Amino acid sequence: MRFLFSLFLLALVFAVPAQAMETIAKQAILIDMDTKTVLLEKNSQEKMPTSSMSKVLTAYLVFDALKSGRITMEQTFPVSEKAWRIQGSKMFVPLNSQIKVGDLIQGVIVQSGNDACVVLSEGIAGSEEAFAEAMNKKAASFGMKNSHFMNASGWPDPNHYSTAYDLALLAYHLINDFPEYYHYYSQKDFTYNGIKQGNRNPLLYRNIGADGLKTGHTEGAGYGLIGTAIQNGRRLVLVVNGLNSMQERADESARLLSWGFTNFQYLNLFKTGEEVEKAKVWMGIKESVPLVVNEDIKALYKIDEKDKLQLTAVVNEPIAAPIAKGQEMGVLKIKMGEFPERVVTLYAGENVEKLGIFQRIVERAKLMVSGGDE
């Protein structure tokens, strides 16, 4: 095994390390979405009531049903008495009416309608209980290990809970999996049944690049938010909970996102298909094969740690021919300052055919003469 390269750059001046960010939220996590790097966390694995933040998972299942063709935007679902009677934030759907899926989606996302959640859950799964089972299966598939859902709206229940970490995972999947439907989260208002309601997400009304996702509030858990914003092509995902008021939630969420954008930046390392290094080849028509990455590779750094970078490519060489383009060759280890090490797979950048029989005999003879030293 050979370390192909290792690079350390030291700052020319002594920099004072960035002070760890603190938050008044009881639970919080801030993630850089491209690199999946946690920038801040506080009690992020602590179970907590999710309130209306649960509606992000409800929306995910609705989007999934749309994408698979099981339902359509123009399809209508009936309003049951259960949906009509539910309390809390509402879309105000009339009893026994038929509501279009497209309207119900806006009722859930923009108006945070508990009634819209019940209508969708019953229409898709037959009952809210069956829909909750589907929610739990989907959460498990995401790795949301400390979450359990009892209903589609986030209505308080002792067995309905999640964590800031799990909700960030959920947001990551929704944003990635359904870009065609994600625009609903930046919609600022929706009028239904003659009633106009504004989006409860306070970040949408601040000039910080916010475009989602969902607020929540219960007496027991306080005020919470799953939020996200983009600045200069970089997306951050934030989850906070346990704040004392709507204003505190708005101010603290904006402050944490601003801190994340201001104090961390990207360093572009390699483009998709770009050669990282060459590896030796054994018994091939070429002596080496280029090692490449199959995605754009960035490193996230604190602004006071830009000059601290460690890159280590590791490959078990020489690699026996034949080698196929795209074949896994090794890994690139990326370490930037205090961030955890990232590992990226390296691939063969081209095909390398095996030597013919005669040429292989010659190569073996050379090796015997040299005593095996290379």
C-alpha positions in Angstrom: 0.0 0.0 0.0 1.4 3.4 -1.0 0.4 6.9 0.1 0.4 8.7 -3.2 0.6 12.2 -1.7 0.0 14.1 1.5 -0.1 17.8 1.5 0.0 20.2 4.5 -0.1 24.0 4.2 0.6 26.1 7.2 -0.8 29.6 7.7 1.8 32.4 7.6 0.3 34.0 10.7 -1.1 32.6 13.9 -4.9 32.5 13.7 -7.2 32.5 16.7 -9.4 29.4 16.4 -13.1 30.1 15.7 -15.1 30.0 19.0 -17.6 27.2 19.1 -21.0 28.6 18.2 -23.7 28.4 20.9 -27.5 28.5 20.5 -30.4 29.1 22.8 -32.3 26.3 21.1 -32.8 23.1 23.2 -32.0 20.9 20.2 -30.2 22.0 17.1 -28.2 20.8 14.1 -26.7 22.7 11.1 -25.5 20.7 8.2 -23.7 21.6 4.9 -25.7 19.7 2.4 -23.1 19.0 -0.3 -20.4 17.7 1.9 -22.8 16.4 4.6 -20.7 18.1 7.2 -22.2 19.0 10.6 -21.3 22.6 11.4 -23.1 22.8 14.7 -25.1 20.5 16.9 -26.7 20.6 20.3 -28.6 17.6 21.7 -29.2 16.6 18.1 -29.9 12.9 19.1 -32.3 13.8 21.9 -35.8 12.6 21.3 -38.4 15.5 21.1 -41.9 16.1 19.9 -41.8 17.0 16.2 -45.1 18.9 16.0 -45.8 20.2 12.5 -42.3 19.4 11.4 -43.7 15.9 10.9 -45.5 17.2 7.9 -42.2 17.1 5.9 -42.4 13.3 6.0 -46.1 13.4 5.1 -45.3 15.5 2.1 -42.5 13.1 1.2 -44.9 10.2 1.0 -47.4 12.3 -1.1 -44.6 13.3 -3.5 -43.5 9.6 -3.7 -47.1 8.6 -4.6 -47.2 11.3 -7.3 -43.9 10.4 -8.8 -44.8 6.7 -8.9 -48.1 7.5 -10.6 -50.3 6.1 -7.8 -52.1 9.5 -7.5 -52.3 12.7 -9.6 -52.4 16.4 -8.9 -56.0 16.6 -10.3 -57.2 13.6 -8.3 -59.6 14.4 -5.5 -59.9 12.9 -2.0 -63.0 13.2 0.3 -63.0 15.1 3.6 -64.0 12.8 6.4 -65.5 13.9 9.7 -62.2 13.1 11.4 -60.3 15.4 9.0 -63.0 18.1 9.4 -63.0 18.0 13.2 -59.2 18.0 13.8 -58.0 21.0 15.7 -54.9 23.1 15.4 -53.7 24.8 12.2 -56.2 24.2 9.4 -56.8 24.5 5.7 -60.6 24.7 6.5 -61.8 22.0 4.1 -65.6 21.6 4.1 -67.0 18.3 5.5 -67.8 15.7 2.8 -66.2 17.8 0.0 -63.8 16.6 -2.6 -60.4 18.3 -2.6 -57.7 18.1 -5.3 -54.4 16.7 -4.3 -52.6 19.8 -5.6 -54.6 22.0 -3.3 -54.1 19.6 -0.3 -50.4 19.7 -0.8 -50.4 23.5 -0.6 -52.7 23.2 2.4 -50.1 21.0 4.2 -47.0 22.9 3.2 -48.1 26.5 3.1 -51.0 26.6 5.5 -49.7 23.7 7.8 -53.2 22.3 7.7 -53.8 19.3 10.0 -57.0 18.7 8.2 -55.2 18.5 4.8 -52.8 15.9 6.3 -55.7 13.7 7.4 -57.4 13.9 4.0 -54.2 13.0 2.2 -53.3 10.2 4.6 -56.8 8.6 4.3 -56.9 9.0 0.5 -53.5 7.4 0.0 -53.4 4.7 2.6 -57.0 4.2 3.5 -56.6 5.4 7.1 -54.3 7.7 9.0 -53.1 4.8 11.0 -52.0 2.9 7.9 -50.3 6.1 6.6 -48.4 6.4 9.9 -47.1 2.9 9.4 -45.8 3.9 6.0 -44.2 7.0 7.5 -42.3 4.8 10.0 -41.1 2.4 7.2 -39.9 5.3 5.2 -38.1 6.9 8.2 -36.4 3.6 8.9 -35.2 3.5 5.3 -33.6 6.9 5.8 -31.7 5.8 8.9 -33.9 7.9 11.2 -33.2 5.5 14.1 -34.7 7.7 16.9 -38.0 8.6 15.3 -41.5 7.2 15.5 -44.7 8.7 14.0 -48.3 8.1 15.1 -50.1 10.5 12.7 -49.7 12.6 9.6 -49.9 16.0 11.1 -47.6 15.9 14.1 -50.5 16.1 16.6 -49.0 15.5 20.1 -48.7 11.9 21.2 -46.3 10.3 23.6 -45.2 7.9 20.9 -44.7 10.5 18.2 -41.2 11.9 18.3 -38.0 12.4 16.4 -34.6 14.1 16.8 -33.0 17.2 15.2 -30.5 14.8 13.5 -33.3 12.6 12.1 -35.3 15.6 10.8 -32.2 16.9 9.1 -31.8 13.5 7.3 -35.5 13.8 6.3 -35.0 17.3 4.8 -31.9 16.1 2.9 -33.8 13.3 1.3 -36.8 15.4 0.4 -34.7 18.2 -1.2 -32.7 15.6 -3.2 -35.5 13.3 -4.2 -38.2 15.7 -5.3 -36.8 18.8 -6.9 -39.9 18.9 -9.2 -42.1 19.4 -6.1 -39.8 21.3 -3.8 -41.0 24.7 -5.0 -44.1 24.5 -2.8 -41.9 25.1 0.2 -41.0 28.6 -1.0 -44.6 29.6 -1.7 -45.5 32.4 0.6 -49.3 32.2 0.7 -52.2 30.1 -0.4 -55.9 30.9 -0.6 -58.5 28.1 -0.1 -62.2 28.4 0.6 -61.9 32.1 0.5 -59.3 32.1 3.3 -55.8 33.4 2.6 -53.0 32.2 4.8 -49.3 33.0 4.7 -46.5 30.5 5.0 -45.4 30.2 8.6 -41.7 29.8 7.8 -40.2 33.1 8.9 -37.0 32.6 7.0 -38.8 33.1 3.7 -39.3 36.7 4.5 -35.7 37.5 5.2 -33.1 38.1 2.4 -30.9 35.1 3.2 -31.7 32.7 0.4 -34.2 30.6 2.3 -36.6 28.4 0.3 -38.0 25.9 2.9 -39.0 23.8 4.9 -41.4 23.7 7.9 -42.1 25.2 11.3 -43.6 23.4 14.3 -44.9 24.3 17.8 -46.4 22.5 20.8 -46.7 23.6 24.3 -44.4 20.8 25.5 -41.7 21.2 22.9 -41.7 24.9 22.2 -41.1 26.4 18.8 -39.2 24.5 16.2 -38.1 24.8 12.5 -36.6 22.7 9.8 -35.0 25.4 7.6 -32.8 25.6 4.6 -31.2 28.3 2.5 -28.8 28.7 -0.5 -26.1 31.3 -0.9 -23.6 31.2 -3.8 -24.7 27.7 -4.7 -24.2 26.3 -1.2 -27.1 24.9 0.7 -27.3 24.6 4.5 -30.0 22.6 6.4 -30.9 23.7 9.9 -33.1 22.1 12.5 -33.9 23.9 15.8 -36.5 23.2 18.5 -37.3 24.2 22.1 -37.4 28.0 21.5 -39.7 30.2 23.5 -41.5 32.2 20.9 -42.1 32.7 17.2 -39.8 35.7 17.2 -37.1 33.8 19.0 -37.4 31.0 16.5 -37.1 33.4 13.6 -34.2 35.3 14.9 -32.2 32.3 16.1 -32.7 30.4 12.9 -31.6 33.3 10.8 -28.6 33.9 13.0 -27.4 30.3 12.8 -27.7 30.1 9.0 -25.9 33.4 8.7 -23.1 32.1 10.9 -22.8 29.0 8.8 -22.6 30.9 5.5 -20.1 33.5 6.9 -17.7 31.2 8.7 -17.4 28.3 6.3 -16.5 28.1 2.6 -15.8 25.5 -0.1 -12.4 24.7 -1.5 -12.8 23.0 -5.0 -10.5 20.1 -5.2 -11.3 18.0 -8.2 -13.9 18.0 -11.0 -15.8 14.9 -12.1 -13.4 12.7 -14.1 -10.3 14.7 -13.2 -7.1 12.7 -12.5 -6.1 12.7 -8.9 -3.0 10.5 -9.3 -1.6 7.5 -11.3 -1.2 4.0 -9.9 1.3 1.4 -11.1 0.0 -1.5 -13.2 1.2 -5.1 -13.2 1.3 -7.0 -16.5 -0.6 -4.4 -18.4 0.0 -2.8 -21.8 0.4 0.5 -19.9 2.7 1.0 -16.9 0.1 3.1 -15.0 -3.5 4.0 -14.8 -5.0 7.3 -13.9 -7.1 7.5 -10.8 -10.2 9.7 -11.1 -13.2 10.8 -9.1 -16.8 10.4 -10.4 -18.2 13.5 -8.8 -17.0 17.1 -8.1 -15.1 17.0 -4.8 -15.1 19.9 -2.5 -13.6 20.4 1.0 -15.4 22.6 3.6 -13.2 24.7 5.7 -13.5 27.3 8.5 -12.4 30.7 7.2 -9.5 30.7 9.7 -8.4 27.1 8.6 -8.2 27.5 4.9 -4.5 26.7 4.9 -4.8 23.4 6.7 -5.5 20.7 4.2 -4.5 17.0 4.2 -5.1 14.9 1.1 -4.1 11.2 1.1 -4.8 8.9 -1.8 -4.4 5.2 -0.9 -4.3 2.3 -3.4 -3.1 -1.2 -3.1 -0.6 -1.3 -6.0 0.7 -2.5 -8.4 -2.8 -3.3 -9.8 -3.0 -6.4 -12.0 -4.2 -6.0 -15.5 -6.7 -6.1 -17.1 -8.3 -3.0 -15.6 -11.7 -1.7 -16.7 -12.5 2.0 -16.8 -14.7 2.8 -13.8 -13.3 0.0 -11.7 -12.7 0.9 -8.1 -9.0 1.4 -7.4 -8.7 2.9 -4.0 -9.7 5.9 -1.9 -9.0 9.5 -1.4 -8.9 10.7 2.2 -9.7 14.3 2.8 -9.0 16.1 6.1 -9.5 19.8 6.6 -8.8 21.3 10.0 -11.0 19.9 12.8 -13.6 18.4 10.4 -13.9 14.6 10.4 -12.1 12.8 7.7 -14.0 12.2 4.4 -13.3 9.2 2.2 -14.0 9.3 -1.5 -13.7 6.4 -3.9 -11.1 6.5 -6.7 -11.8 4.9 -10.0 -9.8 3.8 -13.0 -9.9 6.6 -15.6 -9.3 4.3 -18.6 -9.1 0.6 -19.7 -5.7 -1.2 -19.4 -5.5 -4.4 -21.3 -3.4 -7.4 -20.1 0.0 -8.1 -21.8 0.2 -10.9 -24.3 1.7 -14.2 -23.3 5.1 -13.6 -24.7 5.3 -10.1 -23.2 4.3 -11.5 -19.8 7.1 -14.0 -19.9 9.5 -11.2 -20.7 8.3 -9.2 -17.8 8.5 -12.1 -15.4 12.1 -12.7 -16.6 13.0 -9.1 -15.9 11.6 -9.4 -12.4 13.6 -12.5 -11.7 16.8 -10.9 -12.9 16.1 -7.8 -10.8 15.4 -9.9 -7.7 11.9 -8.6 -7.4 12.9 -5.0 -6.5 11.0 -2.2 -8.2 
